[in-house]
Amino acid sequence: MDIWTRLGRYAFVETERMYLRPFAYKDSQDFFEICHNPDNLRFIFPSRATREESDFLMVHYFMKEPLGVWAIEDKKLVK
């Protein structure tokens, strides 16, 4: 079995506190908050991202080819 088939088997993972799942467009506001936070800038953008830039990044880098890329969602915060 190749790596992509293995990753496909684990597209959704649940732990006691979290879900690991593919990104969805409903994540765009939370993703924007991460991208707009100055403490995260050195990891994501050279400057604060606009909403349009963060939507583009989320869709093109995380949603187009989702295998092996997970959004981490806190079950209590649903965020």
PyMOL Python script that loads the backbone (N, CA, C, O; Angstrom):
from pymol import cmd

cmd.read_pdbstr("""\
ATOM      1  N   MET A   1       0.855  -1.172   0.000  1.00  0.00           N
ATOM      2  CA  MET A   1       0.000   0.000   0.000  1.00  0.00           C
ATOM      3  C   MET A   1       0.907   1.242   0.000  1.00  0.00           C
ATOM      4  O   MET A   1       1.844   1.332   0.793  1.00  0.00           O
ATOM      5  N   ASP A   2       0.623   2.181  -0.880  1.00  0.00           N
ATOM      6  CA  ASP A   2       1.453   3.385  -0.952  1.00  0.00           C
ATOM      7  C   ASP A   2       1.056   4.394   0.127  1.00  0.00           C
ATOM      8  O   ASP A   2       0.034   4.235   0.794  1.00  0.00           O
ATOM      9  N   ILE A   3       1.876   5.432   0.286  1.00  0.00           N
ATOM     10  CA  ILE A   3       1.658   6.431   1.334  1.00  0.00           C
ATOM     11  C   ILE A   3       0.330   7.163   1.166  1.00  0.00           C
ATOM     12  O   ILE A   3      -0.323   7.477   2.161  1.00  0.00           O
ATOM     13  N   TRP A   4      -0.083   7.442  -0.074  1.00  0.00           N
ATOM     14  CA  TRP A   4      -1.324   8.196  -0.309  1.00  0.00           C
ATOM     15  C   TRP A   4      -2.544   7.382   0.094  1.00  0.00           C
ATOM     16  O   TRP A   4      -3.505   7.930   0.634  1.00  0.00           O
ATOM     17  N   THR A   5      -2.513   6.090  -0.161  1.00  0.00           N
ATOM     18  CA  THR A   5      -3.614   5.225   0.262  1.00  0.00           C
ATOM     19  C   THR A   5      -3.669   5.166   1.789  1.00  0.00           C
ATOM     20  O   THR A   5      -4.750   5.199   2.376  1.00  0.00           O
ATOM     21  N   ARG A   6      -2.521   5.081   2.417  1.00  0.00           N
ATOM     22  CA  ARG A   6      -2.477   5.075   3.887  1.00  0.00           C
ATOM     23  C   ARG A   6      -3.025   6.383   4.452  1.00  0.00           C
ATOM     24  O   ARG A   6      -3.818   6.374   5.394  1.00  0.00           O
ATOM     25  N   LEU A   7      -2.601   7.508   3.875  1.00  0.00           N
ATOM     26  CA  LEU A   7      -3.103   8.802   4.342  1.00  0.00           C
ATOM     27  C   LEU A   7      -4.612   8.917   4.139  1.00  0.00           C
ATOM     28  O   LEU A   7      -5.311   9.480   4.981  1.00  0.00           O
ATOM     29  N   GLY A   8      -5.113   8.388   3.031  1.00  0.00           N
ATOM     30  CA  GLY A   8      -6.545   8.422   2.757  1.00  0.00           C
ATOM     31  C   GLY A   8      -7.360   7.680   3.798  1.00  0.00           C
ATOM     32  O   GLY A   8      -8.509   8.036   4.062  1.00  0.00           O
ATOM     33  N   ARG A   9      -6.776   6.658   4.386  1.00  0.00           N
ATOM     34  CA  ARG A   9      -7.478   5.893   5.417  1.00  0.00           C
ATOM     35  C   ARG A   9      -7.644   6.690   6.711  1.00  0.00           C
ATOM     36  O   ARG A   9      -8.517   6.398   7.528  1.00  0.00           O
ATOM     37  N   TYR A  10      -6.794   7.696   6.878  1.00  0.00           N
ATOM     38  CA  TYR A  10      -6.804   8.483   8.114  1.00  0.00           C
ATOM     39  C   TYR A  10      -7.104   9.951   7.847  1.00  0.00           C
ATOM     40  O   TYR A  10      -6.472  10.832   8.430  1.00  0.00           O
ATOM     41  N   ALA A  11      -8.056  10.216   6.975  1.00  0.00           N
ATOM     42  CA  ALA A  11      -8.428  11.596   6.665  1.00  0.00           C
ATOM     43  C   ALA A  11      -9.058  12.271   7.884  1.00  0.00           C
ATOM     44  O   ALA A  11      -8.928  13.484   8.050  1.00  0.00           O
ATOM     45  N   PHE A  12      -9.730  11.513   8.729  1.00  0.00           N
ATOM     46  CA  PHE A  12     -10.348  12.033   9.951  1.00  0.00           C
ATOM     47  C   PHE A  12      -9.805  11.240  11.130  1.00  0.00           C
ATOM     48  O   PHE A  12      -9.884  10.012  11.154  1.00  0.00           O
ATOM     49  N   VAL A  13      -9.253  11.953  12.110  1.00  0.00           N
ATOM     50  CA  VAL A  13      -8.718  11.317  13.309  1.00  0.00           C
ATOM     51  C   VAL A  13      -9.343  12.027  14.507  1.00  0.00           C
ATOM     52  O   VAL A  13      -9.448  13.253  14.526  1.00  0.00           O
ATOM     53  N   GLU A  14      -9.752  11.257  15.492  1.00  0.00           N
ATOM     54  CA  GLU A  14     -10.355  11.834  16.690  1.00  0.00           C
ATOM     55  C   GLU A  14      -9.562  11.407  17.912  1.00  0.00           C
ATOM     56  O   GLU A  14      -9.230  10.232  18.069  1.00  0.00           O
ATOM     57  N   THR A  15      -9.259  12.374  18.783  1.00  0.00           N
ATOM     58  CA  THR A  15      -8.644  12.087  20.071  1.00  0.00           C
ATOM     59  C   THR A  15      -9.638  12.502  21.153  1.00  0.00           C
ATOM     60  O   THR A  15     -10.756  12.922  20.855  1.00  0.00           O
ATOM     61  N   GLU A  16      -9.228  12.383  22.382  1.00  0.00           N
ATOM     62  CA  GLU A  16     -10.119  12.749  23.482  1.00  0.00           C
ATOM     63  C   GLU A  16     -10.532  14.218  23.413  1.00  0.00           C
ATOM     64  O   GLU A  16     -11.678  14.555  23.712  1.00  0.00           O
ATOM     65  N   ARG A  17      -9.602  15.093  23.019  1.00  0.00           N
ATOM     66  CA  ARG A  17      -9.878  16.533  23.015  1.00  0.00           C
ATOM     67  C   ARG A  17      -9.978  17.165  21.635  1.00  0.00           C
ATOM     68  O   ARG A  17     -10.508  18.269  21.509  1.00  0.00           O
ATOM     69  N   MET A  18      -9.485  16.500  20.603  1.00  0.00           N
ATOM     70  CA  MET A  18      -9.364  17.151  19.298  1.00  0.00           C
ATOM     71  C   MET A  18      -9.840  16.277  18.145  1.00  0.00           C
ATOM     72  O   MET A  18      -9.923  15.053  18.239  1.00  0.00           O
ATOM     73  N   TYR A  19     -10.152  16.974  17.050  1.00  0.00           N
ATOM     74  CA  TYR A  19     -10.368  16.330  15.759  1.00  0.00           C
ATOM     75  C   TYR A  19      -9.222  16.770  14.851  1.00  0.00           C
ATOM     76  O   TYR A  19      -8.835  17.939  14.861  1.00  0.00           O
ATOM     77  N   LEU A  20      -8.691  15.859  14.083  1.00  0.00           N
ATOM     78  CA  LEU A  20      -7.786  16.177  12.991  1.00  0.00           C
ATOM     79  C   LEU A  20      -8.569  15.825  11.748  1.00  0.00           C
ATOM     80  O   LEU A  20      -8.990  14.683  11.568  1.00  0.00           O
ATOM     81  N   ARG A  21      -8.764  16.822  10.884  1.00  0.00           N
ATOM     82  CA  ARG A  21      -9.641  16.623   9.735  1.00  0.00           C
ATOM     83  C   ARG A  21      -9.185  17.522   8.604  1.00  0.00           C
ATOM     84  O   ARG A  21      -8.419  18.460   8.827  1.00  0.00           O
ATOM     85  N   PRO A  22      -9.647  17.249   7.392  1.00  0.00           N
ATOM     86  CA  PRO A  22      -9.308  18.136   6.277  1.00  0.00           C
ATOM     87  C   PRO A  22      -9.872  19.537   6.520  1.00  0.00           C
ATOM     88  O   PRO A  22     -10.894  19.701   7.185  1.00  0.00           O
ATOM     89  N   PHE A  23      -9.198  20.531   5.976  1.00  0.00           N
ATOM     90  CA  PHE A  23      -9.707  21.902   6.054  1.00  0.00           C
ATOM     91  C   PHE A  23     -11.011  22.010   5.276  1.00  0.00           C
ATOM     92  O   PHE A  23     -11.216  21.306   4.288  1.00  0.00           O
ATOM     93  N   ALA A  24     -11.887  22.896   5.732  1.00  0.00           N
ATOM     94  CA  ALA A  24     -13.136  23.209   5.043  1.00  0.00           C
ATOM     95  C   ALA A  24     -13.247  24.727   4.978  1.00  0.00           C
ATOM     96  O   ALA A  24     -12.629  25.430   5.777  1.00  0.00           O
ATOM     97  N   TYR A  25     -14.023  25.230   4.039  1.00  0.00           N
ATOM     98  CA  TYR A  25     -14.123  26.680   3.904  1.00  0.00           C
ATOM     99  C   TYR A  25     -14.705  27.327   5.157  1.00  0.00           C
ATOM    100  O   TYR A  25     -14.468  28.509   5.409  1.00  0.00           O
ATOM    101  N   LYS A  26     -15.458  26.572   5.939  1.00  0.00           N
ATOM    102  CA  LYS A  26     -16.006  27.109   7.195  1.00  0.00           C
ATOM    103  C   LYS A  26     -14.900  27.468   8.188  1.00  0.00           C
ATOM    104  O   LYS A  26     -15.160  28.157   9.174  1.00  0.00           O
ATOM    105  N   ASP A  27     -13.675  27.010   7.940  1.00  0.00           N
ATOM    106  CA  ASP A  27     -12.534  27.322   8.794  1.00  0.00           C
ATOM    107  C   ASP A  27     -11.912  28.676   8.471  1.00  0.00           C
ATOM    108  O   ASP A  27     -10.967  29.095   9.140  1.00  0.00           O
ATOM    109  N   SER A  28     -12.425  29.363   7.460  1.00  0.00           N
ATOM    110  CA  SER A  28     -11.745  30.559   6.954  1.00  0.00           C
ATOM    111  C   SER A  28     -11.596  31.667   8.002  1.00  0.00           C
ATOM    112  O   SER A  28     -10.554  32.321   8.037  1.00  0.00           O
ATOM    113  N   GLN A  29     -12.582  31.897   8.844  1.00  0.00           N
ATOM    114  CA  GLN A  29     -12.453  32.952   9.862  1.00  0.00           C
ATOM    115  C   GLN A  29     -11.387  32.590  10.889  1.00  0.00           C
ATOM    116  O   GLN A  29     -10.559  33.429  11.242  1.00  0.00           O
ATOM    117  N   ASP A  30     -11.397  31.354  11.370  1.00  0.00           N
ATOM    118  CA  ASP A  30     -10.379  30.921  12.330  1.00  0.00           C
ATOM    119  C   ASP A  30      -8.991  30.964  11.697  1.00  0.00           C
ATOM    120  O   ASP A  30      -8.027  31.381  12.340  1.00  0.00           O
ATOM    121  N   PHE A  31      -8.887  30.537  10.444  1.00  0.00           N
ATOM    122  CA  PHE A  31      -7.606  30.559   9.744  1.00  0.00           C
ATOM    123  C   PHE A  31      -7.112  31.998   9.576  1.00  0.00           C
ATOM    124  O   PHE A  31      -5.921  32.267   9.735  1.00  0.00           O
ATOM    125  N   PHE A  32      -8.020  32.920   9.257  1.00  0.00           N
ATOM    126  CA  PHE A  32      -7.655  34.333   9.133  1.00  0.00           C
ATOM    127  C   PHE A  32      -7.094  34.855  10.457  1.00  0.00           C
ATOM    128  O   PHE A  32      -6.103  35.585  10.464  1.00  0.00           O
ATOM    129  N   GLU A  33      -7.713  34.490  11.565  1.00  0.00           N
ATOM    130  CA  GLU A  33      -7.227  34.939  12.873  1.00  0.00           C
ATOM    131  C   GLU A  33      -5.805  34.442  13.132  1.00  0.00           C
ATOM    132  O   GLU A  33      -4.987  35.169  13.696  1.00  0.00           O
ATOM    133  N   ILE A  34      -5.512  33.219  12.726  1.00  0.00           N
ATOM    134  CA  ILE A  34      -4.157  32.682  12.865  1.00  0.00           C
ATOM    135  C   ILE A  34      -3.193  33.459  11.971  1.00  0.00           C
ATOM    136  O   ILE A  34      -2.109  33.847  12.407  1.00  0.00           O
ATOM    137  N   CYS A  35      -3.592  33.684  10.722  1.00  0.00           N
ATOM    138  CA  CYS A  35      -2.735  34.383   9.760  1.00  0.00           C
ATOM    139  C   CYS A  35      -2.533  35.852  10.115  1.00  0.00           C
ATOM    140  O   CYS A  35      -1.513  36.438   9.752  1.00  0.00           O
ATOM    141  N   HIS A  36      -3.465  36.440  10.803  1.00  0.00           N
ATOM    142  CA  HIS A  36      -3.405  37.864  11.131  1.00  0.00           C
ATOM    143  C   HIS A  36      -2.683  38.121  12.462  1.00  0.00           C
ATOM    144  O   HIS A  36      -2.367  39.268  12.778  1.00  0.00           O
ATOM    145  N   ASN A  37      -2.425  37.085  13.226  1.00  0.00           N
ATOM    146  CA  ASN A  37      -1.760  37.212  14.519  1.00  0.00           C
ATOM    147  C   ASN A  37      -0.266  37.466  14.307  1.00  0.00           C
ATOM    148  O   ASN A  37       0.403  36.652  13.671  1.00  0.00           O
ATOM    149  N   PRO A  38       0.273  38.575  14.822  1.00  0.00           N
ATOM    150  CA  PRO A  38       1.690  38.901  14.612  1.00  0.00           C
ATOM    151  C   PRO A  38       2.646  37.813  15.108  1.00  0.00           C
ATOM    152  O   PRO A  38       3.740  37.670  14.561  1.00  0.00           O
ATOM    153  N   ASP A  39       2.261  37.051  16.122  1.00  0.00           N
ATOM    154  CA  ASP A  39       3.131  35.987  16.627  1.00  0.00           C
ATOM    155  C   ASP A  39       3.294  34.839  15.637  1.00  0.00           C
ATOM    156  O   ASP A  39       4.252  34.071  15.729  1.00  0.00           O
ATOM    157  N   ASN A  40       2.370  34.718  14.696  1.00  0.00           N
ATOM    158  CA  ASN A  40       2.429  33.642  13.704  1.00  0.00           C
ATOM    159  C   ASN A  40       3.049  34.076  12.383  1.00  0.00           C
ATOM    160  O   ASN A  40       3.324  33.232  11.530  1.00  0.00           O
ATOM    161  N   LEU A  41       3.270  35.356  12.199  1.00  0.00           N
ATOM    162  CA  LEU A  41       3.687  35.875  10.893  1.00  0.00           C
ATOM    163  C   LEU A  41       4.970  35.250  10.372  1.00  0.00           C
ATOM    164  O   LEU A  41       5.065  34.968   9.177  1.00  0.00           O
ATOM    165  N   ARG A  42       5.946  35.029  11.214  1.00  0.00           N
ATOM    166  CA  ARG A  42       7.215  34.482  10.716  1.00  0.00           C
ATOM    167  C   ARG A  42       7.054  33.078  10.148  1.00  0.00           C
ATOM    168  O   ARG A  42       7.909  32.617   9.393  1.00  0.00           O
ATOM    169  N   PHE A  43       5.975  32.397  10.499  1.00  0.00           N
ATOM    170  CA  PHE A  43       5.728  31.053   9.995  1.00  0.00           C
ATOM    171  C   PHE A  43       4.847  31.037   8.751  1.00  0.00           C
ATOM    172  O   PHE A  43       4.879  30.068   7.993  1.00  0.00           O
ATOM    173  N   ILE A  44       4.053  32.098   8.522  1.00  0.00           N
ATOM    174  CA  ILE A  44       3.061  32.076   7.454  1.00  0.00           C
ATOM    175  C   ILE A  44       3.273  33.161   6.413  1.00  0.00           C
ATOM    176  O   ILE A  44       3.398  32.854   5.227  1.00  0.00           O
ATOM    177  N   PHE A  45       3.316  34.398   6.819  1.00  0.00           N
ATOM    178  CA  PHE A  45       3.380  35.529   5.892  1.00  0.00           C
ATOM    179  C   PHE A  45       4.486  36.488   6.299  1.00  0.00           C
ATOM    180  O   PHE A  45       4.839  36.550   7.477  1.00  0.00           O
ATOM    181  N   PRO A  46       5.039  37.234   5.356  1.00  0.00           N
ATOM    182  CA  PRO A  46       6.020  38.262   5.708  1.00  0.00           C
ATOM    183  C   PRO A  46       5.363  39.487   6.351  1.00  0.00           C
ATOM    184  O   PRO A  46       6.043  40.265   7.020  1.00  0.00           O
ATOM    185  N   SER A  47       4.085  39.665   6.164  1.00  0.00           N
ATOM    186  CA  SER A  47       3.345  40.764   6.791  1.00  0.00           C
ATOM    187  C   SER A  47       1.942  40.261   7.113  1.00  0.00           C
ATOM    188  O   SER A  47       1.562  39.163   6.706  1.00  0.00           O
ATOM    189  N   ARG A  48       1.187  41.050   7.829  1.00  0.00           N
ATOM    190  CA  ARG A  48      -0.171  40.611   8.190  1.00  0.00           C
ATOM    191  C   ARG A  48      -1.000  40.329   6.951  1.00  0.00           C
ATOM    192  O   ARG A  48      -1.025  41.120   6.008  1.00  0.00           O
ATOM    193  N   ALA A  49      -1.666  39.208   6.968  1.00  0.00           N
ATOM    194  CA  ALA A  49      -2.476  38.790   5.824  1.00  0.00           C
ATOM    195  C   ALA A  49      -3.837  39.465   5.848  1.00  0.00           C
ATOM    196  O   ALA A  49      -4.447  39.642   6.902  1.00  0.00           O
ATOM    197  N   THR A  50      -4.292  39.833   4.674  1.00  0.00           N
ATOM    198  CA  THR A  50      -5.671  40.290   4.550  1.00  0.00           C
ATOM    199  C   THR A  50      -6.562  39.060   4.551  1.00  0.00           C
ATOM    200  O   THR A  50      -6.071  37.937   4.440  1.00  0.00           O
ATOM    201  N   ARG A  51      -7.843  39.256   4.671  1.00  0.00           N
ATOM    202  CA  ARG A  51      -8.780  38.128   4.622  1.00  0.00           C
ATOM    203  C   ARG A  51      -8.668  37.426   3.274  1.00  0.00           C
ATOM    204  O   ARG A  51      -8.688  36.196   3.218  1.00  0.00           O
ATOM    205  N   GLU A  52      -8.552  38.182   2.194  1.00  0.00           N
ATOM    206  CA  GLU A  52      -8.426  37.598   0.853  1.00  0.00           C
ATOM    207  C   GLU A  52      -7.157  36.743   0.745  1.00  0.00           C
ATOM    208  O   GLU A  52      -7.196  35.659   0.162  1.00  0.00           O
ATOM    209  N   GLU A  53      -6.048  37.210   1.290  1.00  0.00           N
ATOM    210  CA  GLU A  53      -4.798  36.443   1.244  1.00  0.00           C
ATOM    211  C   GLU A  53      -4.890  35.164   2.068  1.00  0.00           C
ATOM    212  O   GLU A  53      -4.412  34.113   1.641  1.00  0.00           O
ATOM    213  N   SER A  54      -5.496  35.247   3.236  1.00  0.00           N
ATOM    214  CA  SER A  54      -5.603  34.039   4.057  1.00  0.00           C
ATOM    215  C   SER A  54      -6.553  33.027   3.421  1.00  0.00           C
ATOM    216  O   SER A  54      -6.300  31.824   3.496  1.00  0.00           O
ATOM    217  N   ASP A  55      -7.643  33.485   2.796  1.00  0.00           N
ATOM    218  CA  ASP A  55      -8.546  32.568   2.085  1.00  0.00           C
ATOM    219  C   ASP A  55      -7.808  31.876   0.948  1.00  0.00           C
ATOM    220  O   ASP A  55      -7.953  30.669   0.755  1.00  0.00           O
ATOM    221  N   PHE A  56      -7.010  32.641   0.189  1.00  0.00           N
ATOM    222  CA  PHE A  56      -6.244  32.076  -0.924  1.00  0.00           C
ATOM    223  C   PHE A  56      -5.286  31.004  -0.412  1.00  0.00           C
ATOM    224  O   PHE A  56      -5.217  29.911  -0.975  1.00  0.00           O
ATOM    225  N   LEU A  57      -4.553  31.309   0.646  1.00  0.00           N
ATOM    226  CA  LEU A  57      -3.603  30.349   1.206  1.00  0.00           C
ATOM    227  C   LEU A  57      -4.311  29.078   1.668  1.00  0.00           C
ATOM    228  O   LEU A  57      -3.868  27.973   1.355  1.00  0.00           O
ATOM    229  N   MET A  58      -5.399  29.229   2.404  1.00  0.00           N
ATOM    230  CA  MET A  58      -6.118  28.069   2.917  1.00  0.00           C
ATOM    231  C   MET A  58      -6.623  27.181   1.780  1.00  0.00           C
ATOM    232  O   MET A  58      -6.462  25.961   1.824  1.00  0.00           O
ATOM    233  N   VAL A  59      -7.229  27.787   0.773  1.00  0.00           N
ATOM    234  CA  VAL A  59      -7.787  27.011  -0.336  1.00  0.00           C
ATOM    235  C   VAL A  59      -6.683  26.375  -1.177  1.00  0.00           C
ATOM    236  O   VAL A  59      -6.743  25.180  -1.466  1.00  0.00           O
ATOM    237  N   HIS A  60      -5.685  27.148  -1.569  1.00  0.00           N
ATOM    238  CA  HIS A  60      -4.670  26.648  -2.500  1.00  0.00           C
ATOM    239  C   HIS A  60      -3.624  25.747  -1.863  1.00  0.00           C
ATOM    240  O   HIS A  60      -3.074  24.876  -2.537  1.00  0.00           O
ATOM    241  N   TYR A  61      -3.338  25.934  -0.585  1.00  0.00           N
ATOM    242  CA  TYR A  61      -2.300  25.125   0.039  1.00  0.00           C
ATOM    243  C   TYR A  61      -2.829  24.032   0.951  1.00  0.00           C
ATOM    244  O   TYR A  61      -2.116  23.066   1.220  1.00  0.00           O
ATOM    245  N   PHE A  62      -4.045  24.155   1.429  1.00  0.00           N
ATOM    246  CA  PHE A  62      -4.553  23.159   2.363  1.00  0.00           C
ATOM    247  C   PHE A  62      -5.779  22.401   1.868  1.00  0.00           C
ATOM    248  O   PHE A  62      -5.978  21.251   2.260  1.00  0.00           O
ATOM    249  N   MET A  63      -6.602  23.003   1.025  1.00  0.00           N
ATOM    250  CA  MET A  63      -7.831  22.347   0.588  1.00  0.00           C
ATOM    251  C   MET A  63      -7.692  21.641  -0.760  1.00  0.00           C
ATOM    252  O   MET A  63      -8.363  20.634  -0.987  1.00  0.00           O
ATOM    253  N   LYS A  64      -6.845  22.138  -1.657  1.00  0.00           N
ATOM    254  CA  LYS A  64      -6.740  21.546  -2.996  1.00  0.00           C
ATOM    255  C   LYS A  64      -6.226  20.111  -2.956  1.00  0.00           C
ATOM    256  O   LYS A  64      -6.730  19.248  -3.675  1.00  0.00           O
ATOM    257  N   GLU A  65      -5.240  19.862  -2.129  1.00  0.00           N
ATOM    258  CA  GLU A  65      -4.663  18.523  -2.010  1.00  0.00           C
ATOM    259  C   GLU A  65      -4.611  18.169  -0.526  1.00  0.00           C
ATOM    260  O   GLU A  65      -3.580  18.343   0.123  1.00  0.00           O
ATOM    261  N   PRO A  66      -5.720  17.677   0.005  1.00  0.00           N
ATOM    262  CA  PRO A  66      -5.851  17.544   1.458  1.00  0.00           C
ATOM    263  C   PRO A  66      -5.166  16.342   2.111  1.00  0.00           C
ATOM    264  O   PRO A  66      -5.025  16.328   3.333  1.00  0.00           O
ATOM    265  N   LEU A  67      -4.742  15.348   1.358  1.00  0.00           N
ATOM    266  CA  LEU A  67      -4.170  14.172   2.010  1.00  0.00           C
ATOM    267  C   LEU A  67      -2.896  14.524   2.765  1.00  0.00           C
ATOM    268  O   LEU A  67      -1.959  15.084   2.197  1.00  0.00           O
ATOM    269  N   GLY A  68      -2.875  14.193   4.038  1.00  0.00           N
ATOM    270  CA  GLY A  68      -1.712  14.458   4.869  1.00  0.00           C
ATOM    271  C   GLY A  68      -1.689  15.847   5.474  1.00  0.00           C
ATOM    272  O   GLY A  68      -0.728  16.205   6.155  1.00  0.00           O
ATOM    273  N   VAL A  69      -2.732  16.641   5.240  1.00  0.00           N
ATOM    274  CA  VAL A  69      -2.831  17.995   5.801  1.00  0.00           C
ATOM    275  C   VAL A  69      -4.114  18.048   6.619  1.00  0.00           C
ATOM    276  O   VAL A  69      -5.202  17.794   6.101  1.00  0.00           O
ATOM    277  N   TRP A  70      -3.980  18.381   7.903  1.00  0.00           N
ATOM    278  CA  TRP A  70      -5.150  18.378   8.765  1.00  0.00           C
ATOM    279  C   TRP A  70      -5.358  19.720   9.447  1.00  0.00           C
ATOM    280  O   TRP A  70      -4.404  20.400   9.822  1.00  0.00           O
ATOM    281  N   ALA A  71      -6.607  20.080   9.598  1.00  0.00           N
ATOM    282  CA  ALA A  71      -6.988  21.167  10.494  1.00  0.00           C
ATOM    283  C   ALA A  71      -7.147  20.511  11.859  1.00  0.00           C
ATOM    284  O   ALA A  71      -7.658  19.396  11.959  1.00  0.00           O
ATOM    285  N   ILE A  72      -6.715  21.191  12.898  1.00  0.00           N
ATOM    286  CA  ILE A  72      -6.855  20.672  14.255  1.00  0.00           C
ATOM    287  C   ILE A  72      -7.965  21.465  14.929  1.00  0.00           C
ATOM    288  O   ILE A  72      -7.872  22.683  15.082  1.00  0.00           O
ATOM    289  N   GLU A  73      -9.006  20.764  15.324  1.00  0.00           N
ATOM    290  CA  GLU A  73     -10.173  21.421  15.923  1.00  0.00           C
ATOM    291  C   GLU A  73     -10.342  20.977  17.364  1.00  0.00           C
ATOM    292  O   GLU A  73     -10.430  19.782  17.646  1.00  0.00           O
ATOM    293  N   ASP A  74     -10.387  21.932  18.269  1.00  0.00           N
ATOM    294  CA  ASP A  74     -10.636  21.656  19.677  1.00  0.00           C
ATOM    295  C   ASP A  74     -12.120  21.326  19.841  1.00  0.00           C
ATOM    296  O   ASP A  74     -12.977  22.103  19.421  1.00  0.00           O
ATOM    297  N   LYS A  75     -12.421  20.201  20.436  1.00  0.00           N
ATOM    298  CA  LYS A  75     -13.817  19.776  20.570  1.00  0.00           C
ATOM    299  C   LYS A  75     -14.640  20.738  21.428  1.00  0.00           C
ATOM    300  O   LYS A  75     -15.798  21.009  21.109  1.00  0.00           O
ATOM    301  N   LYS A  76     -14.062  21.250  22.500  1.00  0.00           N
ATOM    302  CA  LYS A  76     -14.808  22.148  23.385  1.00  0.00           C
ATOM    303  C   LYS A  76     -15.030  23.513  22.751  1.00  0.00           C
ATOM    304  O   LYS A  76     -16.127  24.066  22.827  1.00  0.00           O
ATOM    305  N   LEU A  77     -13.997  24.052  22.131  1.00  0.00           N
ATOM    306  CA  LEU A  77     -14.100  25.383  21.527  1.00  0.00           C
ATOM    307  C   LEU A  77     -14.748  25.358  20.151  1.00  0.00           C
ATOM    308  O   LEU A  77     -15.210  26.387  19.658  1.00  0.00           O
ATOM    309  N   VAL A  78     -14.782  24.181  19.531  1.00  0.00           N
ATOM    310  CA  VAL A  78     -15.245  24.013  18.151  1.00  0.00           C
ATOM    311  C   VAL A  78     -14.529  25.056  17.282  1.00  0.00           C
ATOM    312  O   VAL A  78     -15.147  25.772  16.494  1.00  0.00           O
ATOM    313  N   LYS A  79     -13.232  25.111  17.455  1.00  0.00           N
ATOM    314  CA  LYS A  79     -12.392  26.098  16.772  1.00  0.00           C
ATOM    315  C   LYS A  79     -11.024  25.523  16.538  1.00  0.00           C
ATOM    316  O   LYS A  79     -10.160  26.194  15.974  1.00  0.00           O
TER     317      LYS A  79
END
""", "prot")
cmd.dss("prot")
cmd.show_as("cartoon", "prot")
cmd.util.cbc("prot")
cmd.orient("prot")
